[in-house]
Amino acid sequence: LLRYLREMNVLNDEEKETVEGWITSEGKARCLIDTVMKKGERASSVMVDYLTERPPELWPTLGLTPTSDSL
């Protein structure tokens, strides 16, 4: 996900490294979501689109449903 968001110019190298610097998965997730949300609707849409392309059985873990359009 981080690599994809970097490739899509949602994150810069410093932001990617900041997320990677968190020790726990929860910390990484919180940091990533906060960073992306601050960047606006396009950035959030890029991330949500990526996540919804994952297998549907993962959607409940991500807080998504087939009709969700945001996290």
N, CA, C and O atoms as a Maestro MAE file, in Angstrom:
{
 s_m_m2io_version
 :::
 2.0.0
}

f_m_ct {
 s_m_title
 :::
 protein
 m_atom[284] {
  # First column is atom index #
  i_m_mmod_type
  r_m_x_coord
  r_m_y_coord
  r_m_z_coord
  i_m_residue_number
  s_m_chain_name
  s_m_pdb_residue_name
  s_m_pdb_atom_name
  i_m_atomic_number
  :::
  1 25 0.825 -1.195 0.000 1 A "LEU " " N  " 7
  2 3 0.000 0.000 0.000 1 A "LEU " " CA " 6
  3 2 0.865 1.253 0.000 1 A "LEU " " C  " 6
  4 15 0.614 2.181 -0.770 1 A "LEU " " O  " 8
  5 25 1.878 1.288 0.854 2 A "LEU " " N  " 7
  6 3 2.743 2.472 0.909 2 A "LEU " " CA " 6
  7 2 3.452 2.700 -0.417 2 A "LEU " " C  " 6
  8 15 3.535 3.830 -0.900 2 A "LEU " " O  " 8
  9 25 3.958 1.635 -0.998 3 A "ARG " " N  " 7
  10 3 4.651 1.756 -2.285 3 A "ARG " " CA " 6
  11 2 3.691 2.287 -3.352 3 A "ARG " " C  " 6
  12 15 4.048 3.162 -4.141 3 A "ARG " " O  " 8
  13 25 2.475 1.749 -3.364 4 A "TYR " " N  " 7
  14 3 1.474 2.195 -4.334 4 A "TYR " " CA " 6
  15 2 1.144 3.677 -4.129 4 A "TYR " " C  " 6
  16 15 1.091 4.440 -5.093 4 A "TYR " " O  " 8
  17 25 0.924 4.078 -2.890 5 A "LEU " " N  " 7
  18 3 0.605 5.483 -2.616 5 A "LEU " " CA " 6
  19 2 1.767 6.390 -2.991 5 A "LEU " " C  " 6
  20 15 1.554 7.524 -3.418 5 A "LEU " " O  " 8
  21 25 2.986 5.907 -2.836 6 A "ARG " " N  " 7
  22 3 4.158 6.684 -3.264 6 A "ARG " " CA " 6
  23 2 4.191 6.788 -4.785 6 A "ARG " " C  " 6
  24 15 4.437 7.865 -5.330 6 A "ARG " " O  " 8
  25 25 3.948 5.684 -5.466 7 A "GLU " " N  " 7
  26 3 3.944 5.681 -6.931 7 A "GLU " " CA " 6
  27 2 2.856 6.589 -7.501 7 A "GLU " " C  " 6
  28 15 3.031 7.179 -8.567 7 A "GLU " " O  " 8
  29 25 1.735 6.699 -6.793 8 A "MET " " N  " 7
  30 3 0.622 7.537 -7.238 8 A "MET " " CA " 6
  31 2 0.778 8.991 -6.771 8 A "MET " " C  " 6
  32 15 -0.125 9.808 -6.950 8 A "MET " " O  " 8
  33 25 1.929 9.300 -6.175 9 A "ASN " " N  " 7
  34 3 2.220 10.650 -5.673 9 A "ASN " " CA " 6
  35 2 1.246 11.125 -4.600 9 A "ASN " " C  " 6
  36 15 0.990 12.321 -4.458 9 A "ASN " " O  " 8
  37 25 0.707 10.163 -3.848 10 A "VAL " " N  " 7
  38 3 -0.117 10.511 -2.695 10 A "VAL " " CA " 6
  39 2 0.801 10.812 -1.520 10 A "VAL " " C  " 6
  40 15 0.557 11.748 -0.758 10 A "VAL " " O  " 8
  41 25 1.852 10.021 -1.377 11 A "LEU " " N  " 7
  42 3 2.847 10.227 -0.326 11 A "LEU " " CA " 6
  43 2 4.177 10.593 -0.958 11 A "LEU " " C  " 6
  44 15 4.501 10.157 -2.063 11 A "LEU " " O  " 8
  45 25 4.946 11.406 -0.231 12 A "ASN " " N  " 7
  46 3 6.325 11.637 -0.657 12 A "ASN " " CA " 6
  47 2 7.220 10.695 0.152 12 A "ASN " " C  " 6
  48 15 6.736 9.984 1.032 12 A "ASN " " O  " 8
  49 25 8.502 10.688 -0.140 13 A "ASP " " N  " 7
  50 3 9.422 9.765 0.544 13 A "ASP " " CA " 6
  51 2 9.436 9.982 2.052 13 A "ASP " " C  " 6
  52 15 9.459 9.017 2.816 13 A "ASP " " O  " 8
  53 25 9.422 11.225 2.480 14 A "GLU " " N  " 7
  54 3 9.460 11.523 3.917 14 A "GLU " " CA " 6
  55 2 8.211 11.002 4.622 14 A "GLU " " C  " 6
  56 15 8.309 10.431 5.708 14 A "GLU " " O  " 8
  57 25 7.048 11.189 4.021 15 A "GLU " " N  " 7
  58 3 5.801 10.705 4.621 15 A "GLU " " CA " 6
  59 2 5.787 9.180 4.678 15 A "GLU " " C  " 6
  60 15 5.349 8.598 5.671 15 A "GLU " " O  " 8
  61 25 6.259 8.542 3.629 16 A "LYS " " N  " 7
  62 3 6.336 7.077 3.603 16 A "LYS " " CA " 6
  63 2 7.247 6.576 4.717 16 A "LYS " " C  " 6
  64 15 6.906 5.623 5.417 16 A "LYS " " O  " 8
  65 25 8.397 7.211 4.884 17 A "GLU " " N  " 7
  66 3 9.338 6.817 5.933 17 A "GLU " " CA " 6
  67 2 8.762 7.058 7.323 17 A "GLU " " C  " 6
  68 15 9.020 6.281 8.242 17 A "GLU " " O  " 8
  69 25 7.989 8.123 7.485 18 A "THR " " N  " 7
  70 3 7.359 8.402 8.776 18 A "THR " " CA " 6
  71 2 6.393 7.284 9.144 18 A "THR " " C  " 6
  72 15 6.387 6.818 10.283 18 A "THR " " O  " 8
  73 25 5.579 6.855 8.190 19 A "VAL " " N  " 7
  74 3 4.643 5.754 8.440 19 A "VAL " " CA " 6
  75 2 5.419 4.484 8.778 19 A "VAL " " C  " 6
  76 15 5.075 3.783 9.730 19 A "VAL " " O  " 8
  77 25 6.448 4.189 8.017 20 A "GLU " " N  " 7
  78 3 7.245 2.980 8.245 20 A "GLU " " CA " 6
  79 2 7.962 3.012 9.593 20 A "GLU " " C  " 6
  80 15 8.318 1.961 10.125 20 A "GLU " " O  " 8
  81 25 8.174 4.184 10.144 21 A "GLY " " N  " 7
  82 3 8.886 4.325 11.404 21 A "GLY " " CA " 6
  83 2 8.090 3.900 12.627 21 A "GLY " " C  " 6
  84 15 8.667 3.666 13.689 21 A "GLY " " O  " 8
  85 25 6.785 3.798 12.494 22 A "TRP " " N  " 7
  86 3 5.966 3.348 13.616 22 A "TRP " " CA " 6
  87 2 6.218 1.866 13.854 22 A "TRP " " C  " 6
  88 15 6.388 1.105 12.902 22 A "TRP " " O  " 8
  89 25 6.242 1.453 15.105 23 A "ILE " " N  " 7
  90 3 6.549 0.065 15.453 23 A "ILE " " CA " 6
  91 2 5.334 -0.841 15.280 23 A "ILE " " C  " 6
  92 15 5.447 -1.934 14.726 23 A "ILE " " O  " 8
  93 25 4.182 -0.394 15.749 24 A "THR " " N  " 7
  94 3 2.991 -1.243 15.701 24 A "THR " " CA " 6
  95 2 2.201 -1.030 14.413 24 A "THR " " C  " 6
  96 15 2.265 0.030 13.791 24 A "THR " " O  " 8
  97 25 1.464 -2.051 14.034 25 A "SER " " N  " 7
  98 3 0.584 -1.943 12.866 25 A "SER " " CA " 6
  99 2 -0.471 -0.870 13.085 25 A "SER " " C  " 6
  100 15 -0.833 -0.139 12.164 25 A "SER " " O  " 8
  101 25 -0.962 -0.787 14.328 26 A "GLU " " N  " 7
  102 3 -1.974 0.218 14.640 26 A "GLU " " CA " 6
  103 2 -1.416 1.623 14.475 26 A "GLU " " C  " 6
  104 15 -2.095 2.505 13.949 26 A "GLU " " O  " 8
  105 25 -0.195 1.835 14.916 27 A "GLY " " N  " 7
  106 3 0.449 3.138 14.766 27 A "GLY " " CA " 6
  107 2 0.664 3.491 13.311 27 A "GLY " " C  " 6
  108 15 0.436 4.627 12.895 27 A "GLY " " O  " 8
  109 25 1.107 2.510 12.537 28 A "LYS " " N  " 7
  110 3 1.309 2.733 11.102 28 A "LYS " " CA " 6
  111 2 -0.004 3.083 10.420 28 A "LYS " " C  " 6
  112 15 -0.069 4.015 9.620 28 A "LYS " " O  " 8
  113 25 -1.052 2.326 10.745 29 A "ALA " " N  " 7
  114 3 -2.356 2.570 10.127 29 A "ALA " " CA " 6
  115 2 -2.875 3.956 10.486 29 A "ALA " " C  " 6
  116 15 -3.358 4.686 9.620 29 A "ALA " " O  " 8
  117 25 -2.777 4.314 11.750 30 A "ARG " " N  " 7
  118 3 -3.249 5.622 12.207 30 A "ARG " " CA " 6
  119 2 -2.487 6.742 11.519 30 A "ARG " " C  " 6
  120 15 -3.087 7.706 11.045 30 A "ARG " " O  " 8
  121 25 -1.184 6.619 11.464 31 A "CYS " " N  " 7
  122 3 -0.342 7.627 10.825 31 A "CYS " " CA " 6
  123 2 -0.679 7.746 9.342 31 A "CYS " " C  " 6
  124 15 -0.804 8.854 8.822 31 A "CYS " " O  " 8
  125 25 -0.827 6.618 8.664 32 A "LEU " " N  " 7
  126 3 -1.135 6.629 7.238 32 A "LEU " " CA " 6
  127 2 -2.494 7.268 6.973 32 A "LEU " " C  " 6
  128 15 -2.618 8.127 6.101 32 A "LEU " " O  " 8
  129 25 -3.503 6.855 7.716 33 A "ILE " " N  " 7
  130 3 -4.843 7.407 7.515 33 A "ILE " " CA " 6
  131 2 -4.857 8.901 7.788 33 A "ILE " " C  " 6
  132 15 -5.428 9.666 7.010 33 A "ILE " " O  " 8
  133 25 -4.238 9.328 8.880 34 A "ASP " " N  " 7
  134 3 -4.179 10.760 9.192 34 A "ASP " " CA " 6
  135 2 -3.480 11.538 8.086 34 A "ASP " " C  " 6
  136 15 -3.945 12.604 7.681 34 A "ASP " " O  " 8
  137 25 -2.374 11.013 7.603 35 A "THR " " N  " 7
  138 3 -1.606 11.692 6.552 35 A "THR " " CA " 6
  139 2 -2.415 11.804 5.272 35 A "THR " " C  " 6
  140 15 -2.469 12.870 4.658 35 A "THR " " O  " 8
  141 25 -3.041 10.716 4.871 36 A "VAL " " N  " 7
  142 3 -3.808 10.719 3.624 36 A "VAL " " CA " 6
  143 2 -5.036 11.620 3.743 36 A "VAL " " C  " 6
  144 15 -5.352 12.357 2.809 36 A "VAL " " O  " 8
  145 25 -5.725 11.570 4.873 37 A "MET " " N  " 7
  146 3 -6.920 12.402 5.045 37 A "MET " " CA " 6
  147 2 -6.590 13.885 4.951 37 A "MET " " C  " 6
  148 15 -7.375 14.661 4.406 37 A "MET " " O  " 8
  149 25 -5.445 14.280 5.472 38 A "LYS " " N  " 7
  150 3 -5.032 15.686 5.417 38 A "LYS " " CA " 6
  151 2 -4.771 16.144 3.987 38 A "LYS " " C  " 6
  152 15 -4.780 17.342 3.704 38 A "LYS " " O  " 8
  153 25 -4.542 15.198 3.094 39 A "LYS " " N  " 7
  154 3 -4.217 15.533 1.705 39 A "LYS " " CA " 6
  155 2 -5.455 15.725 0.838 39 A "LYS " " C  " 6
  156 15 -5.345 16.137 -0.316 39 A "LYS " " O  " 8
  157 25 -6.614 15.434 1.378 40 A "GLY " " N  " 7
  158 3 -7.840 15.714 0.645 40 A "GLY " " CA " 6
  159 2 -8.503 14.516 -0.001 40 A "GLY " " C  " 6
  160 15 -8.104 13.367 0.184 40 A "GLY " " O  " 8
  161 25 -9.538 14.838 -0.771 41 A "GLU " " N  " 7
  162 3 -10.402 13.814 -1.344 41 A "GLU " " CA " 6
  163 2 -9.702 12.928 -2.369 41 A "GLU " " C  " 6
  164 15 -9.910 11.715 -2.368 41 A "GLU " " O  " 8
  165 25 -8.882 13.500 -3.237 42 A "ARG " " N  " 7
  166 3 -8.200 12.692 -4.248 42 A "ARG " " CA " 6
  167 2 -7.310 11.643 -3.596 42 A "ARG " " C  " 6
  168 15 -7.340 10.472 -3.972 42 A "ARG " " O  " 8
  169 25 -6.521 12.067 -2.620 43 A "ALA " " N  " 7
  170 3 -5.619 11.137 -1.936 43 A "ALA " " CA " 6
  171 2 -6.414 10.041 -1.233 43 A "ALA " " C  " 6
  172 15 -6.055 8.866 -1.305 43 A "ALA " " O  " 8
  173 25 -7.483 10.424 -0.559 44 A "SER " " N  " 7
  174 3 -8.320 9.440 0.127 44 A "SER " " CA " 6
  175 2 -8.937 8.467 -0.865 44 A "SER " " C  " 6
  176 15 -9.000 7.266 -0.601 44 A "SER " " O  " 8
  177 25 -9.391 8.975 -2.002 45 A "SER " " N  " 7
  178 3 -9.989 8.117 -3.027 45 A "SER " " CA " 6
  179 2 -8.985 7.121 -3.587 45 A "SER " " C  " 6
  180 15 -9.326 5.961 -3.821 45 A "SER " " O  " 8
  181 25 -7.759 7.558 -3.801 46 A "VAL " " N  " 7
  182 3 -6.716 6.660 -4.311 46 A "VAL " " CA " 6
  183 2 -6.503 5.515 -3.327 46 A "VAL " " C  " 6
  184 15 -6.396 4.358 -3.736 46 A "VAL " " O  " 8
  185 25 -6.440 5.828 -2.032 47 A "MET " " N  " 7
  186 3 -6.215 4.795 -1.031 47 A "MET " " CA " 6
  187 2 -7.416 3.856 -0.932 47 A "MET " " C  " 6
  188 15 -7.246 2.637 -0.904 47 A "MET " " O  " 8
  189 25 -8.620 4.409 -0.880 48 A "VAL " " N  " 7
  190 3 -9.817 3.571 -0.777 48 A "VAL " " CA " 6
  191 2 -9.965 2.692 -2.016 48 A "VAL " " C  " 6
  192 15 -10.306 1.515 -1.900 48 A "VAL " " O  " 8
  193 25 -9.714 3.248 -3.192 49 A "ASP " " N  " 7
  194 3 -9.791 2.445 -4.419 49 A "ASP " " CA " 6
  195 2 -8.826 1.266 -4.357 49 A "ASP " " C  " 6
  196 15 -9.181 0.149 -4.735 49 A "ASP " " O  " 8
  197 25 -7.619 1.510 -3.887 50 A "TYR " " N  " 7
  198 3 -6.629 0.438 -3.761 50 A "TYR " " CA " 6
  199 2 -7.133 -0.634 -2.793 50 A "TYR " " C  " 6
  200 15 -7.059 -1.828 -3.084 50 A "TYR " " O  " 8
  201 25 -7.644 -0.199 -1.647 51 A "LEU " " N  " 7
  202 3 -8.096 -1.150 -0.631 51 A "LEU " " CA " 6
  203 2 -9.301 -1.954 -1.096 51 A "LEU " " C  " 6
  204 15 -9.405 -3.140 -0.786 51 A "LEU " " O  " 8
  205 25 -10.211 -1.330 -1.831 52 A "THR " " N  " 7
  206 3 -11.401 -2.058 -2.279 52 A "THR " " CA " 6
  207 2 -11.100 -3.017 -3.419 52 A "THR " " C  " 6
  208 15 -11.939 -3.849 -3.765 52 A "THR " " O  " 8
  209 25 -9.925 -2.914 -4.002 53 A "GLU " " N  " 7
  210 3 -9.505 -3.889 -5.010 53 A "GLU " " CA " 6
  211 2 -8.975 -5.163 -4.360 53 A "GLU " " C  " 6
  212 15 -8.750 -6.163 -5.043 53 A "GLU " " O  " 8
  213 25 -8.774 -5.130 -3.041 54 A "ARG " " N  " 7
  214 3 -8.322 -6.321 -2.323 54 A "ARG " " CA " 6
  215 2 -9.486 -7.298 -2.248 54 A "ARG " " C  " 6
  216 15 -10.626 -6.912 -2.506 54 A "ARG " " O  " 8
  217 25 -9.226 -8.550 -1.903 55 A "PRO " " N  " 7
  218 3 -10.296 -9.543 -1.813 55 A "PRO " " CA " 6
  219 2 -11.420 -9.092 -0.871 55 A "PRO " " C  " 6
  220 15 -11.150 -8.572 0.212 55 A "PRO " " O  " 8
  221 25 -12.678 -9.291 -1.282 56 A "PRO " " N  " 7
  222 3 -13.820 -8.857 -0.465 56 A "PRO " " CA " 6
  223 2 -13.820 -9.404 0.955 56 A "PRO " " C  " 6
  224 15 -14.371 -8.766 1.852 56 A "PRO " " O  " 8
  225 25 -13.219 -10.564 1.185 57 A "GLU " " N  " 7
  226 3 -13.206 -11.109 2.549 57 A "GLU " " CA " 6
  227 2 -12.375 -10.251 3.501 57 A "GLU " " C  " 6
  228 15 -12.507 -10.383 4.718 57 A "GLU " " O  " 8
  229 25 -11.522 -9.377 2.970 58 A "LEU " " N  " 7
  230 3 -10.751 -8.467 3.818 58 A "LEU " " CA " 6
  231 2 -11.507 -7.182 4.141 58 A "LEU " " C  " 6
  232 15 -11.113 -6.455 5.053 58 A "LEU " " O  " 8
  233 25 -12.581 -6.887 3.414 59 A "TRP " " N  " 7
  234 3 -13.288 -5.622 3.588 59 A "TRP " " CA " 6
  235 2 -13.764 -5.373 5.014 59 A "TRP " " C  " 6
  236 15 -13.595 -4.259 5.509 59 A "TRP " " O  " 8
  237 25 -14.361 -6.367 5.711 60 A "PRO " " N  " 7
  238 3 -14.788 -6.095 7.088 60 A "PRO " " CA " 6
  239 2 -13.626 -5.674 7.990 60 A "PRO " " C  " 6
  240 15 -13.791 -4.815 8.856 60 A "PRO " " O  " 8
  241 25 -12.463 -6.271 7.790 61 A "THR " " N  " 7
  242 3 -11.281 -5.903 8.564 61 A "THR " " CA " 6
  243 2 -10.905 -4.452 8.314 61 A "THR " " C  " 6
  244 15 -10.418 -3.764 9.210 61 A "THR " " O  " 8
  245 25 -11.133 -3.991 7.084 62 A "LEU " " N  " 7
  246 3 -10.798 -2.623 6.702 62 A "LEU " " CA " 6
  247 2 -11.929 -1.645 7.000 62 A "LEU " " C  " 6
  248 15 -11.786 -0.443 6.773 62 A "LEU " " O  " 8
  249 25 -13.060 -2.155 7.509 63 A "GLY " " N  " 7
  250 3 -14.203 -1.291 7.776 63 A "GLY " " CA " 6
  251 2 -14.953 -0.902 6.518 63 A "GLY " " C  " 6
  252 15 -15.629 0.127 6.490 63 A "GLY " " O  " 8
  253 25 -14.841 -1.718 5.473 64 A "LEU " " N  " 7
  254 3 -15.472 -1.413 4.191 64 A "LEU " " CA " 6
  255 2 -16.615 -2.378 3.908 64 A "LEU " " C  " 6
  256 15 -16.643 -3.497 4.420 64 A "LEU " " O  " 8
  257 25 -17.546 -1.930 3.093 65 A "THR " " N  " 7
  258 3 -18.601 -2.772 2.554 65 A "THR " " CA " 6
  259 2 -18.596 -2.562 1.046 65 A "THR " " C  " 6
  260 15 -17.954 -1.628 0.566 65 A "THR " " O  " 8
  261 25 -19.286 -3.392 0.296 66 A "PRO " " N  " 7
  262 3 -19.287 -3.207 -1.164 66 A "PRO " " CA " 6
  263 2 -19.766 -1.831 -1.622 66 A "PRO " " C  " 6
  264 15 -19.438 -1.408 -2.731 66 A "PRO " " O  " 8
  265 25 -20.537 -1.124 -0.792 67 A "THR " " N  " 7
  266 3 -21.039 0.191 -1.183 67 A "THR " " CA " 6
  267 2 -20.299 1.331 -0.514 67 A "THR " " C  " 6
  268 15 -20.652 2.491 -0.722 67 A "THR " " O  " 8
  269 25 -19.274 1.034 0.289 68 A "SER " " N  " 7
  270 3 -18.505 2.089 0.952 68 A "SER " " CA " 6
  271 2 -17.754 2.907 -0.074 68 A "SER " " C  " 6
  272 15 -17.222 2.370 -1.046 68 A "SER " " O  " 8
  273 25 -17.713 4.223 0.148 69 A "ASP " " N  " 7
  274 3 -16.906 5.067 -0.724 69 A "ASP " " CA " 6
  275 2 -15.882 5.860 0.055 69 A "ASP " " C  " 6
  276 15 -15.199 6.716 -0.505 69 A "ASP " " O  " 8
  277 25 -15.770 5.582 1.350 70 A "SER " " N  " 7
  278 3 -14.739 6.248 2.150 70 A "SER " " CA " 6
  279 2 -14.447 5.422 3.383 70 A "SER " " C  " 6
  280 15 -15.233 4.558 3.771 70 A "SER " " O  " 8
  281 25 -13.289 5.702 4.005 71 A "LEU " " N  " 7
  282 3 -12.909 5.030 5.253 71 A "LEU " " CA " 6
  283 2 -13.344 5.850 6.423 71 A "LEU " " C  " 6
  284 15 -13.118 5.459 7.568 71 A "LEU " " O  " 8
  :::
 }
 m_bond[283] {
  # First column is bond index #
  i_m_from
  i_m_to
  i_m_order
  :::
  1 1 2 1
  2 2 3 1
  3 3 4 2
  4 3 5 1
  5 5 6 1
  6 6 7 1
  7 7 8 2
  8 7 9 1
  9 9 10 1
  10 10 11 1
  11 11 12 2
  12 11 13 1
  13 13 14 1
  14 14 15 1
  15 15 16 2
  16 15 17 1
  17 17 18 1
  18 18 19 1
  19 19 20 2
  20 19 21 1
  21 21 22 1
  22 22 23 1
  23 23 24 2
  24 23 25 1
  25 25 26 1
  26 26 27 1
  27 27 28 2
  28 27 29 1
  29 29 30 1
  30 30 31 1
  31 31 32 2
  32 31 33 1
  33 33 34 1
  34 34 35 1
  35 35 36 2
  36 35 37 1
  37 37 38 1
  38 38 39 1
  39 39 40 2
  40 39 41 1
  41 41 42 1
  42 42 43 1
  43 43 44 2
  44 43 45 1
  45 45 46 1
  46 46 47 1
  47 47 48 2
  48 47 49 1
  49 49 50 1
  50 50 51 1
  51 51 52 2
  52 51 53 1
  53 53 54 1
  54 54 55 1
  55 55 56 2
  56 55 57 1
  57 57 58 1
  58 58 59 1
  59 59 60 2
  60 59 61 1
  61 61 62 1
  62 62 63 1
  63 63 64 2
  64 63 65 1
  65 65 66 1
  66 66 67 1
  67 67 68 2
  68 67 69 1
  69 69 70 1
  70 70 71 1
  71 71 72 2
  72 71 73 1
  73 73 74 1
  74 74 75 1
  75 75 76 2
  76 75 77 1
  77 77 78 1
  78 78 79 1
  79 79 80 2
  80 79 81 1
  81 81 82 1
  82 82 83 1
  83 83 84 2
  84 83 85 1
  85 85 86 1
  86 86 87 1
  87 87 88 2
  88 87 89 1
  89 89 90 1
  90 90 91 1
  91 91 92 2
  92 91 93 1
  93 93 94 1
  94 94 95 1
  95 95 96 2
  96 95 97 1
  97 97 98 1
  98 98 99 1
  99 99 100 2
  100 99 101 1
  101 101 102 1
  102 102 103 1
  103 103 104 2
  104 103 105 1
  105 105 106 1
  106 106 107 1
  107 107 108 2
  108 107 109 1
  109 109 110 1
  110 110 111 1
  111 111 112 2
  112 111 113 1
  113 113 114 1
  114 114 115 1
  115 115 116 2
  116 115 117 1
  117 117 118 1
  118 118 119 1
  119 119 120 2
  120 119 121 1
  121 121 122 1
  122 122 123 1
  123 123 124 2
  124 123 125 1
  125 125 126 1
  126 126 127 1
  127 127 128 2
  128 127 129 1
  129 129 130 1
  130 130 131 1
  131 131 132 2
  132 131 133 1
  133 133 134 1
  134 134 135 1
  135 135 136 2
  136 135 137 1
  137 137 138 1
  138 138 139 1
  139 139 140 2
  140 139 141 1
  141 141 142 1
  142 142 143 1
  143 143 144 2
  144 143 145 1
  145 145 146 1
  146 146 147 1
  147 147 148 2
  148 147 149 1
  149 149 150 1
  150 150 151 1
  151 151 152 2
  152 151 153 1
  153 153 154 1
  154 154 155 1
  155 155 156 2
  156 155 157 1
  157 157 158 1
  158 158 159 1
  159 159 160 2
  160 159 161 1
  161 161 162 1
  162 162 163 1
  163 163 164 2
  164 163 165 1
  165 165 166 1
  166 166 167 1
  167 167 168 2
  168 167 169 1
  169 169 170 1
  170 170 171 1
  171 171 172 2
  172 171 173 1
  173 173 174 1
  174 174 175 1
  175 175 176 2
  176 175 177 1
  177 177 178 1
  178 178 179 1
  179 179 180 2
  180 179 181 1
  181 181 182 1
  182 182 183 1
  183 183 184 2
  184 183 185 1
  185 185 186 1
  186 186 187 1
  187 187 188 2
  188 187 189 1
  189 189 190 1
  190 190 191 1
  191 191 192 2
  192 191 193 1
  193 193 194 1
  194 194 195 1
  195 195 196 2
  196 195 197 1
  197 197 198 1
  198 198 199 1
  199 199 200 2
  200 199 201 1
  201 201 202 1
  202 202 203 1
  203 203 204 2
  204 203 205 1
  205 205 206 1
  206 206 207 1
  207 207 208 2
  208 207 209 1
  209 209 210 1
  210 210 211 1
  211 211 212 2
  212 211 213 1
  213 213 214 1
  214 214 215 1
  215 215 216 2
  216 215 217 1
  217 217 218 1
  218 218 219 1
  219 219 220 2
  220 219 221 1
  221 221 222 1
  222 222 223 1
  223 223 224 2
  224 223 225 1
  225 225 226 1
  226 226 227 1
  227 227 228 2
  228 227 229 1
  229 229 230 1
  230 230 231 1
  231 231 232 2
  232 231 233 1
  233 233 234 1
  234 234 235 1
  235 235 236 2
  236 235 237 1
  237 237 238 1
  238 238 239 1
  239 239 240 2
  240 239 241 1
  241 241 242 1
  242 242 243 1
  243 243 244 2
  244 243 245 1
  245 245 246 1
  246 246 247 1
  247 247 248 2
  248 247 249 1
  249 249 250 1
  250 250 251 1
  251 251 252 2
  252 251 253 1
  253 253 254 1
  254 254 255 1
  255 255 256 2
  256 255 257 1
  257 257 258 1
  258 258 259 1
  259 259 260 2
  260 259 261 1
  261 261 262 1
  262 262 263 1
  263 263 264 2
  264 263 265 1
  265 265 266 1
  266 266 267 1
  267 267 268 2
  268 267 269 1
  269 269 270 1
  270 270 271 1
  271 271 272 2
  272 271 273 1
  273 273 274 1
  274 274 275 1
  275 275 276 2
  276 275 277 1
  277 277 278 1
  278 278 279 1
  279 279 280 2
  280 279 281 1
  281 281 282 1
  282 282 283 1
  283 283 284 2
  :::
 }
}
